[in-house]
Amino acid sequence: MHDAQTGTNVHHKALSTVLAITIAITVAVVVGAAQREPRDPTLFRGSVDLVNVGVTVAGKKQRLVTNLTINDFAVYEDGKPQSIFAFASGAQSGPALHVGALLDVSASQNLDLEFTQKAVIKFLTALPEAADMTFIDFASQVRGGRYAQSDFPRLVKRVRSLTAHGETALYDAIGVYLDGASEQDGRKVMVLYTDGEDTQSSLSLDSLMKLLKASDVTVYAIGALEKQPFRVQLIQRALLADIAEATGGTAFFPSNVKDLDRIYAQVLGEVRAQYTIGYLSSNEKADGAWRKVDVKVMREDAKDLHIRARKGYYAPSRP
């Protein structure tokens, strides 16, 4: 693995904030090259402008629905129907799966860190189908690495070596992960664990939300907030829900750190039940504008189904 400094590119106005992050935080995100050019995460890569959407479908009592086919889905962009070009379910061979795990190791984690370390290792161990795993721990600083399956023992050693200290640079950690993920092609899933509010980041919440909307990552947030004051809990629950739902993911709020294994198991089930839909936009304008995406299930029982997917994407833009 080769070390590399990683910055975060933010759409339009957030650029200056990201430059500050690049200077302010120490990161070792392994990308297989010593340096790379900054690139806009909203731009499509490759010869085909394929819009990829991760979709999760749940029925009554939030039971995941895993038996849908391409003919059961319809996709609309800004209200206009789109032709589905590619389709895969979690149970089938689809795009390469890239997994990211972000772990809060701030001082407030001192008593629970050993348990959270074991829980995240157990979760990552259960994903042998992942092409690679990005692990980021964050406190006052953000540190990260990307590991192939063959490097998994080194990842486990890294997780076990962590100690709790410092403040909470939550937004910076997510921004760093999104920047690295912008170079990856395939299905991208990020799982975040934190027990408190951001107290240290250079990246603003507004800039982070723009980054999330521009990405094609599905975020699952786990907020262990039971030790926080009630008012802080309400604010953080809403924040983590917004972060996850902006990407088509969801947020979980265990009542006790002992619930972490159960929550990670739920996330694992969602990852494996996710559908991937790809379509070629009928809108050929390269204007960089936000485009709203709606995914619908066209079945008689659709009214009983709950569909989660990214809300849209930024169109490509010409230099």
Contacts in CASP RR format, 6 or more apart in sequence:
PFRMAT RR
TARGET T0000
AUTHOR 0000-0000-0000
METHOD contacts of the structure
MODEL  1
MHDAQTGTNVHHKALSTVLAITIAITVAVVVGAAQREPRDPTLFRGSVDL
VNVGVTVAGKKQRLVTNLTINDFAVYEDGKPQSIFAFASGAQSGPALHVG
ALLDVSASQNLDLEFTQKAVIKFLTALPEAADMTFIDFASQVRGGRYAQS
DFPRLVKRVRSLTAHGETALYDAIGVYLDGASEQDGRKVMVLYTDGEDTQ
SSLSLDSLMKLLKASDVTVYAIGALEKQPFRVQLIQRALLADIAEATGGT
AFFPSNVKDLDRIYAQVLGEVRAQYTIGYLSSNEKADGAWRKVDVKVMRE
DAKDLHIRARKGYYAPSRP
1 30 0 8 1.000
1 32 0 8 1.000
1 145 0 8 1.000
1 146 0 8 1.000
1 147 0 8 1.000
1 151 0 8 1.000
1 154 0 8 1.000
2 30 0 8 1.000
2 31 0 8 1.000
2 32 0 8 1.000
2 33 0 8 1.000
2 34 0 8 1.000
3 28 0 8 1.000
3 30 0 8 1.000
4 28 0 8 1.000
4 29 0 8 1.000
4 30 0 8 1.000
4 31 0 8 1.000
4 32 0 8 1.000
4 33 0 8 1.000
4 34 0 8 1.000
4 35 0 8 1.000
4 36 0 8 1.000
5 22 0 8 1.000
5 27 0 8 1.000
5 28 0 8 1.000
5 35 0 8 1.000
6 22 0 8 1.000
6 27 0 8 1.000
6 29 0 8 1.000
6 31 0 8 1.000
6 176 0 8 1.000
6 179 0 8 1.000
6 180 0 8 1.000
7 18 0 8 1.000
7 21 0 8 1.000
7 22 0 8 1.000
7 27 0 8 1.000
7 38 0 8 1.000
7 176 0 8 1.000
7 179 0 8 1.000
8 18 0 8 1.000
8 21 0 8 1.000
8 22 0 8 1.000
8 175 0 8 1.000
8 176 0 8 1.000
8 178 0 8 1.000
8 179 0 8 1.000
8 203 0 8 1.000
8 211 0 8 1.000
9 15 0 8 1.000
9 18 0 8 1.000
9 38 0 8 1.000
9 39 0 8 1.000
9 40 0 8 1.000
9 41 0 8 1.000
9 179 0 8 1.000
9 182 0 8 1.000
10 17 0 8 1.000
10 18 0 8 1.000
10 203 0 8 1.000
10 207 0 8 1.000
10 210 0 8 1.000
10 211 0 8 1.000
11 40 0 8 1.000
11 41 0 8 1.000
11 42 0 8 1.000
11 210 0 8 1.000
11 211 0 8 1.000
11 214 0 8 1.000
11 314 0 8 1.000
12 210 0 8 1.000
13 207 0 8 1.000
14 203 0 8 1.000
14 204 0 8 1.000
14 206 0 8 1.000
14 207 0 8 1.000
14 210 0 8 1.000
14 211 0 8 1.000
17 202 0 8 1.000
17 203 0 8 1.000
17 204 0 8 1.000
17 207 0 8 1.000
18 203 0 8 1.000
18 207 0 8 1.000
20 202 0 8 1.000
21 172 0 8 1.000
21 175 0 8 1.000
21 176 0 8 1.000
21 201 0 8 1.000
21 202 0 8 1.000
21 203 0 8 1.000
24 202 0 8 1.000
25 141 0 8 1.000
25 142 0 8 1.000
25 169 0 8 1.000
25 172 0 8 1.000
25 176 0 8 1.000
25 202 0 8 1.000
26 141 0 8 1.000
26 142 0 8 1.000
26 143 0 8 1.000
27 142 0 8 1.000
27 143 0 8 1.000
27 144 0 8 1.000
27 176 0 8 1.000
28 143 0 8 1.000
28 144 0 8 1.000
28 145 0 8 1.000
29 134 0 8 1.000
29 136 0 8 1.000
29 144 0 8 1.000
29 145 0 8 1.000
29 146 0 8 1.000
29 176 0 8 1.000
29 179 0 8 1.000
29 180 0 8 1.000
30 144 0 8 1.000
30 145 0 8 1.000
30 146 0 8 1.000
30 147 0 8 1.000
31 146 0 8 1.000
31 180 0 8 1.000
31 183 0 8 1.000
32 146 0 8 1.000
36 183 0 8 1.000
39 182 0 8 1.000
39 183 0 8 1.000
40 317 0 8 1.000
41 178 0 8 1.000
41 179 0 8 1.000
41 182 0 8 1.000
41 211 0 8 1.000
41 214 0 8 1.000
41 215 0 8 1.000
42 214 0 8 1.000
42 288 0 8 1.000
42 313 0 8 1.000
42 314 0 8 1.000
42 315 0 8 1.000
42 316 0 8 1.000
42 317 0 8 1.000
43 316 0 8 1.000
43 317 0 8 1.000
44 50 0 8 1.000
44 51 0 8 1.000
44 316 0 8 1.000
45 185 0 8 1.000
48 280 0 8 1.000
49 280 0 8 1.000
49 281 0 8 1.000
49 316 0 8 1.000
50 85 0 8 1.000
50 86 0 8 1.000
50 278 0 8 1.000
50 279 0 8 1.000
50 280 0 8 1.000
51 77 0 8 1.000
51 82 0 8 1.000
51 278 0 8 1.000
51 279 0 8 1.000
51 280 0 8 1.000
51 281 0 8 1.000
51 293 0 8 1.000
51 313 0 8 1.000
52 86 0 8 1.000
52 95 0 8 1.000
52 186 0 8 1.000
52 187 0 8 1.000
52 216 0 8 1.000
52 276 0 8 1.000
52 277 0 8 1.000
52 278 0 8 1.000
53 75 0 8 1.000
53 216 0 8 1.000
53 276 0 8 1.000
53 277 0 8 1.000
53 278 0 8 1.000
53 279 0 8 1.000
53 293 0 8 1.000
53 295 0 8 1.000
53 309 0 8 1.000
53 310 0 8 1.000
54 187 0 8 1.000
54 218 0 8 1.000
54 248 0 8 1.000
54 274 0 8 1.000
54 275 0 8 1.000
54 276 0 8 1.000
54 277 0 8 1.000
54 309 0 8 1.000
54 310 0 8 1.000
55 73 0 8 1.000
55 274 0 8 1.000
55 275 0 8 1.000
55 276 0 8 1.000
55 277 0 8 1.000
55 295 0 8 1.000
55 307 0 8 1.000
55 308 0 8 1.000
55 309 0 8 1.000
56 64 0 8 1.000
56 248 0 8 1.000
56 249 0 8 1.000
56 250 0 8 1.000
56 270 0 8 1.000
56 273 0 8 1.000
56 274 0 8 1.000
56 275 0 8 1.000
56 307 0 8 1.000
56 308 0 8 1.000
56 309 0 8 1.000
57 64 0 8 1.000
57 65 0 8 1.000
57 68 0 8 1.000
57 273 0 8 1.000
57 275 0 8 1.000
57 297 0 8 1.000
57 305 0 8 1.000
57 306 0 8 1.000
57 307 0 8 1.000
57 308 0 8 1.000
58 64 0 8 1.000
58 65 0 8 1.000
58 305 0 8 1.000
58 306 0 8 1.000
58 308 0 8 1.000
59 65 0 8 1.000
59 304 0 8 1.000
59 305 0 8 1.000
59 306 0 8 1.000
60 304 0 8 1.000
62 306 0 8 1.000
64 269 0 8 1.000
64 270 0 8 1.000
64 273 0 8 1.000
65 273 0 8 1.000
65 305 0 8 1.000
66 89 0 8 1.000
66 90 0 8 1.000
66 91 0 8 1.000
66 273 0 8 1.000
68 89 0 8 1.000
68 275 0 8 1.000
68 297 0 8 1.000
68 299 0 8 1.000
69 87 0 8 1.000
70 84 0 8 1.000
70 87 0 8 1.000
71 298 0 8 1.000
72 297 0 8 1.000
72 298 0 8 1.000
72 299 0 8 1.000
73 84 0 8 1.000
73 87 0 8 1.000
73 275 0 8 1.000
73 277 0 8 1.000
73 295 0 8 1.000
73 296 0 8 1.000
73 297 0 8 1.000
73 298 0 8 1.000
74 81 0 8 1.000
74 295 0 8 1.000
74 296 0 8 1.000
74 297 0 8 1.000
74 298 0 8 1.000
75 81 0 8 1.000
75 82 0 8 1.000
75 84 0 8 1.000
75 277 0 8 1.000
75 278 0 8 1.000
75 279 0 8 1.000
75 293 0 8 1.000
75 294 0 8 1.000
75 295 0 8 1.000
75 296 0 8 1.000
76 82 0 8 1.000
76 293 0 8 1.000
76 294 0 8 1.000
76 295 0 8 1.000
76 296 0 8 1.000
77 279 0 8 1.000
77 281 0 8 1.000
77 282 0 8 1.000
77 283 0 8 1.000
77 291 0 8 1.000
77 292 0 8 1.000
77 293 0 8 1.000
77 294 0 8 1.000
78 283 0 8 1.000
78 291 0 8 1.000
78 292 0 8 1.000
79 292 0 8 1.000
79 294 0 8 1.000
80 282 0 8 1.000
80 283 0 8 1.000
82 279 0 8 1.000
82 280 0 8 1.000
82 281 0 8 1.000
82 282 0 8 1.000
83 279 0 8 1.000
83 280 0 8 1.000
83 282 0 8 1.000
84 277 0 8 1.000
84 278 0 8 1.000
84 279 0 8 1.000
85 278 0 8 1.000
85 279 0 8 1.000
85 280 0 8 1.000
86 276 0 8 1.000
86 277 0 8 1.000
86 278 0 8 1.000
86 279 0 8 1.000
87 275 0 8 1.000
87 276 0 8 1.000
87 277 0 8 1.000
87 278 0 8 1.000
88 94 0 8 1.000
88 95 0 8 1.000
88 275 0 8 1.000
88 276 0 8 1.000
89 273 0 8 1.000
89 274 0 8 1.000
89 275 0 8 1.000
89 276 0 8 1.000
90 271 0 8 1.000
90 272 0 8 1.000
90 273 0 8 1.000
90 274 0 8 1.000
90 275 0 8 1.000
90 276 0 8 1.000
91 272 0 8 1.000
91 273 0 8 1.000
94 187 0 8 1.000
94 276 0 8 1.000
95 185 0 8 1.000
95 186 0 8 1.000
95 187 0 8 1.000
95 276 0 8 1.000
96 131 0 8 1.000
96 185 0 8 1.000
96 186 0 8 1.000
96 187 0 8 1.000
97 127 0 8 1.000
97 129 0 8 1.000
97 130 0 8 1.000
97 131 0 8 1.000
97 186 0 8 1.000
97 187 0 8 1.000
97 189 0 8 1.000
97 271 0 8 1.000
98 130 0 8 1.000
98 131 0 8 1.000
98 132 0 8 1.000
98 133 0 8 1.000
98 134 0 8 1.000
98 181 0 8 1.000
98 184 0 8 1.000
98 186 0 8 1.000
98 187 0 8 1.000
98 188 0 8 1.000
98 189 0 8 1.000
99 124 0 8 1.000
99 127 0 8 1.000
99 130 0 8 1.000
99 132 0 8 1.000
99 133 0 8 1.000
99 134 0 8 1.000
99 189 0 8 1.000
99 190 0 8 1.000
99 191 0 8 1.000
99 271 0 8 1.000
100 133 0 8 1.000
100 134 0 8 1.000
100 135 0 8 1.000
100 136 0 8 1.000
100 177 0 8 1.000
100 181 0 8 1.000
100 188 0 8 1.000
100 189 0 8 1.000
100 190 0 8 1.000
100 191 0 8 1.000
101 120 0 8 1.000
101 123 0 8 1.000
101 124 0 8 1.000
101 133 0 8 1.000
101 134 0 8 1.000
101 135 0 8 1.000
101 136 0 8 1.000
101 190 0 8 1.000
101 191 0 8 1.000
101 193 0 8 1.000
102 135 0 8 1.000
102 136 0 8 1.000
102 137 0 8 1.000
102 138 0 8 1.000
102 173 0 8 1.000
102 174 0 8 1.000
102 177 0 8 1.000
102 190 0 8 1.000
102 191 0 8 1.000
102 192 0 8 1.000
102 193 0 8 1.000
102 194 0 8 1.000
103 116 0 8 1.000
103 117 0 8 1.000
103 120 0 8 1.000
103 135 0 8 1.000
103 136 0 8 1.000
103 137 0 8 1.000
103 138 0 8 1.000
103 159 0 8 1.000
103 162 0 8 1.000
103 193 0 8 1.000
104 116 0 8 1.000
104 137 0 8 1.000
104 138 0 8 1.000
104 139 0 8 1.000
104 168 0 8 1.000
104 170 0 8 1.000
104 193 0 8 1.000
104 194 0 8 1.000
104 195 0 8 1.000
104 196 0 8 1.000
105 113 0 8 1.000
105 137 0 8 1.000
105 138 0 8 1.000
105 139 0 8 1.000
105 162 0 8 1.000
105 163 0 8 1.000
105 164 0 8 1.000
105 165 0 8 1.000
106 138 0 8 1.000
106 139 0 8 1.000
106 140 0 8 1.000
106 164 0 8 1.000
106 165 0 8 1.000
106 166 0 8 1.000
106 167 0 8 1.000
106 168 0 8 1.000
106 195 0 8 1.000
106 196 0 8 1.000
106 199 0 8 1.000
107 139 0 8 1.000
107 164 0 8 1.000
107 165 0 8 1.000
107 166 0 8 1.000
107 167 0 8 1.000
108 164 0 8 1.000
108 168 0 8 1.000
108 195 0 8 1.000
108 196 0 8 1.000
108 227 0 8 1.000
109 116 0 8 1.000
109 164 0 8 1.000
109 195 0 8 1.000
110 164 0 8 1.000
112 195 0 8 1.000
112 224 0 8 1.000
112 257 0 8 1.000
113 162 0 8 1.000
113 163 0 8 1.000
113 164 0 8 1.000
115 257 0 8 1.000
115 258 0 8 1.000
115 260 0 8 1.000
116 193 0 8 1.000
116 257 0 8 1.000
116 260 0 8 1.000
117 159 0 8 1.000
117 160 0 8 1.000
117 162 0 8 1.000
119 260 0 8 1.000
119 261 0 8 1.000
119 264 0 8 1.000
120 135 0 8 1.000
120 159 0 8 1.000
120 193 0 8 1.000
120 264 0 8 1.000
121 156 0 8 1.000
121 159 0 8 1.000
121 160 0 8 1.000
122 261 0 8 1.000
122 264 0 8 1.000
123 191 0 8 1.000
123 264 0 8 1.000
123 267 0 8 1.000
123 268 0 8 1.000
124 130 0 8 1.000
124 133 0 8 1.000
124 135 0 8 1.000
124 152 0 8 1.000
124 155 0 8 1.000
125 152 0 8 1.000
126 268 0 8 1.000
127 133 0 8 1.000
127 268 0 8 1.000
127 271 0 8 1.000
128 149 0 8 1.000
130 149 0 8 1.000
131 148 0 8 1.000
131 149 0 8 1.000
132 146 0 8 1.000
132 147 0 8 1.000
132 148 0 8 1.000
132 149 0 8 1.000
133 146 0 8 1.000
133 147 0 8 1.000
133 149 0 8 1.000
133 152 0 8 1.000
133 155 0 8 1.000
134 144 0 8 1.000
134 145 0 8 1.000
134 146 0 8 1.000
134 147 0 8 1.000
134 177 0 8 1.000
134 180 0 8 1.000
134 181 0 8 1.000
135 144 0 8 1.000
135 145 0 8 1.000
135 147 0 8 1.000
135 155 0 8 1.000
135 158 0 8 1.000
135 159 0 8 1.000
136 142 0 8 1.000
136 143 0 8 1.000
136 144 0 8 1.000
136 145 0 8 1.000
136 173 0 8 1.000
136 176 0 8 1.000
136 177 0 8 1.000
137 143 0 8 1.000
137 144 0 8 1.000
137 159 0 8 1.000
137 162 0 8 1.000
138 168 0 8 1.000
138 169 0 8 1.000
138 170 0 8 1.000
138 172 0 8 1.000
138 173 0 8 1.000
139 164 0 8 1.000
139 165 0 8 1.000
139 166 0 8 1.000
139 167 0 8 1.000
139 168 0 8 1.000
139 169 0 8 1.000
139 200 0 8 1.000
140 165 0 8 1.000
140 166 0 8 1.000
140 167 0 8 1.000
140 169 0 8 1.000
140 200 0 8 1.000
141 169 0 8 1.000
142 169 0 8 1.000
142 172 0 8 1.000
142 173 0 8 1.000
142 176 0 8 1.000
144 176 0 8 1.000
146 180 0 8 1.000
147 154 0 8 1.000
147 155 0 8 1.000
166 200 0 8 1.000
167 199 0 8 1.000
167 200 0 8 1.000
168 194 0 8 1.000
168 196 0 8 1.000
168 197 0 8 1.000
168 198 0 8 1.000
168 199 0 8 1.000
168 200 0 8 1.000
169 198 0 8 1.000
169 199 0 8 1.000
169 200 0 8 1.000
169 201 0 8 1.000
169 202 0 8 1.000
170 194 0 8 1.000
170 196 0 8 1.000
170 197 0 8 1.000
170 198 0 8 1.000
170 201 0 8 1.000
171 198 0 8 1.000
171 201 0 8 1.000
171 203 0 8 1.000
171 204 0 8 1.000
171 205 0 8 1.000
171 207 0 8 1.000
171 208 0 8 1.000
172 200 0 8 1.000
172 201 0 8 1.000
172 202 0 8 1.000
172 203 0 8 1.000
173 192 0 8 1.000
174 190 0 8 1.000
174 192 0 8 1.000
174 208 0 8 1.000
174 211 0 8 1.000
174 212 0 8 1.000
174 219 0 8 1.000
174 243 0 8 1.000
175 203 0 8 1.000
175 208 0 8 1.000
175 211 0 8 1.000
177 190 0 8 1.000
177 217 0 8 1.000
178 190 0 8 1.000
178 211 0 8 1.000
178 212 0 8 1.000
178 215 0 8 1.000
178 217 0 8 1.000
181 188 0 8 1.000
181 190 0 8 1.000
181 215 0 8 1.000
181 217 0 8 1.000
182 215 0 8 1.000
187 218 0 8 1.000
187 274 0 8 1.000
187 276 0 8 1.000
188 215 0 8 1.000
188 216 0 8 1.000
188 217 0 8 1.000
188 218 0 8 1.000
189 217 0 8 1.000
189 218 0 8 1.000
189 220 0 8 1.000
189 271 0 8 1.000
189 274 0 8 1.000
190 217 0 8 1.000
190 218 0 8 1.000
190 219 0 8 1.000
190 220 0 8 1.000
191 219 0 8 1.000
191 220 0 8 1.000
191 222 0 8 1.000
191 264 0 8 1.000
191 267 0 8 1.000
192 219 0 8 1.000
192 220 0 8 1.000
192 221 0 8 1.000
192 222 0 8 1.000
192 240 0 8 1.000
192 243 0 8 1.000
193 222 0 8 1.000
193 223 0 8 1.000
193 224 0 8 1.000
193 260 0 8 1.000
194 221 0 8 1.000
194 222 0 8 1.000
194 223 0 8 1.000
194 224 0 8 1.000
194 240 0 8 1.000
195 223 0 8 1.000
195 224 0 8 1.000
195 225 0 8 1.000
195 227 0 8 1.000
195 228 0 8 1.000
196 223 0 8 1.000
196 225 0 8 1.000
196 228 0 8 1.000
196 232 0 8 1.000
196 236 0 8 1.000
197 228 0 8 1.000
197 232 0 8 1.000
197 235 0 8 1.000
197 236 0 8 1.000
197 239 0 8 1.000
198 205 0 8 1.000
205 239 0 8 1.000
208 243 0 8 1.000
209 242 0 8 1.000
209 243 0 8 1.000
209 246 0 8 1.000
212 219 0 8 1.000
212 243 0 8 1.000
212 246 0 8 1.000
212 247 0 8 1.000
213 246 0 8 1.000
213 290 0 8 1.000
213 311 0 8 1.000
213 312 0 8 1.000
213 313 0 8 1.000
213 314 0 8 1.000
214 313 0 8 1.000
214 314 0 8 1.000
215 247 0 8 1.000
216 310 0 8 1.000
216 313 0 8 1.000
217 247 0 8 1.000
218 247 0 8 1.000
218 248 0 8 1.000
218 249 0 8 1.000
218 274 0 8 1.000
218 310 0 8 1.000
219 243 0 8 1.000
219 244 0 8 1.000
219 246 0 8 1.000
219 247 0 8 1.000
219 248 0 8 1.000
219 249 0 8 1.000
220 244 0 8 1.000
220 249 0 8 1.000
220 250 0 8 1.000
220 251 0 8 1.000
220 252 0 8 1.000
220 267 0 8 1.000
220 270 0 8 1.000
221 240 0 8 1.000
221 241 0 8 1.000
221 243 0 8 1.000
221 244 0 8 1.000
221 250 0 8 1.000
221 251 0 8 1.000
221 252 0 8 1.000
222 251 0 8 1.000
222 252 0 8 1.000
222 253 0 8 1.000
222 254 0 8 1.000
222 260 0 8 1.000
222 263 0 8 1.000
222 264 0 8 1.000
222 267 0 8 1.000
223 236 0 8 1.000
223 237 0 8 1.000
223 240 0 8 1.000
223 251 0 8 1.000
223 252 0 8 1.000
223 253 0 8 1.000
223 254 0 8 1.000
224 253 0 8 1.000
224 254 0 8 1.000
224 257 0 8 1.000
224 260 0 8 1.000
225 232 0 8 1.000
225 233 0 8 1.000
225 236 0 8 1.000
225 237 0 8 1.000
225 253 0 8 1.000
226 233 0 8 1.000
226 254 0 8 1.000
226 255 0 8 1.000
226 256 0 8 1.000
228 236 0 8 1.000
237 251 0 8 1.000
237 253 0 8 1.000
240 251 0 8 1.000
240 253 0 8 1.000
241 250 0 8 1.000
241 251 0 8 1.000
243 251 0 8 1.000
244 250 0 8 1.000
244 251 0 8 1.000
245 251 0 8 1.000
245 308 0 8 1.000
246 310 0 8 1.000
246 311 0 8 1.000
247 310 0 8 1.000
248 308 0 8 1.000
248 309 0 8 1.000
248 310 0 8 1.000
248 311 0 8 1.000
249 270 0 8 1.000
249 308 0 8 1.000
250 270 0 8 1.000
250 308 0 8 1.000
252 263 0 8 1.000
252 266 0 8 1.000
252 267 0 8 1.000
254 260 0 8 1.000
254 262 0 8 1.000
254 263 0 8 1.000
277 295 0 8 1.000
281 291 0 8 1.000
281 315 0 8 1.000
283 291 0 8 1.000
283 315 0 8 1.000
285 315 0 8 1.000
286 315 0 8 1.000
286 316 0 8 1.000
286 317 0 8 1.000
286 318 0 8 1.000
287 315 0 8 1.000
287 317 0 8 1.000
288 314 0 8 1.000
288 315 0 8 1.000
288 316 0 8 1.000
288 317 0 8 1.000
289 314 0 8 1.000
289 315 0 8 1.000
290 312 0 8 1.000
290 313 0 8 1.000
290 314 0 8 1.000
290 315 0 8 1.000
291 312 0 8 1.000
291 313 0 8 1.000
291 314 0 8 1.000
291 315 0 8 1.000
292 311 0 8 1.000
292 312 0 8 1.000
293 309 0 8 1.000
293 310 0 8 1.000
293 311 0 8 1.000
293 312 0 8 1.000
293 313 0 8 1.000
295 307 0 8 1.000
295 309 0 8 1.000
296 302 0 8 1.000
296 307 0 8 1.000
297 305 0 8 1.000
297 307 0 8 1.000
299 305 0 8 1.000
END
